[in-house]
Amino acid sequence: MKFYKRKKKRKFIASKNSKLELNDIGKIELKIKDHLTIQVNKKKNEICAMDWGLYATSSINSRLKKEGFRTAIVKNQKNKIFIMIVDKNKIKSFFNYCKIESLKIIKWLSK
């Protein structure tokens, strides 16, 4: 694994609707069979590089659920589809974000 940290954060507006500003802080390059844990607010998700692609997330109905997340498939106005991992304590905030961004929840993959 290699981590490339930006010397200076690249700030950009990810959405004009919500004026969501993000910070690009770097890049992580995984080798095949590398496993990476990402932690935000003491909650974890994992990514694993395989020769066929990526395990992009921990198990939805087990590991993420234990971490306090729900998982949804969401579509934007341009018909782009995303998998979103939502903190169960932040569902209201997630719904507000979906409303501002005109996102449609196609399906919740977890309860």
Secondary structure, 3 states (H helix, E strand, C coil): CEEEEEEEEEEEEEECCCCEEEEEEEEEECCCCCEEEEEECCEEEEEEEECCEEECCCCCCCHHHHHCEEEEEEECCCCCEEEEEEEHHHHHHHHHHHHHHCCEEEEECCC
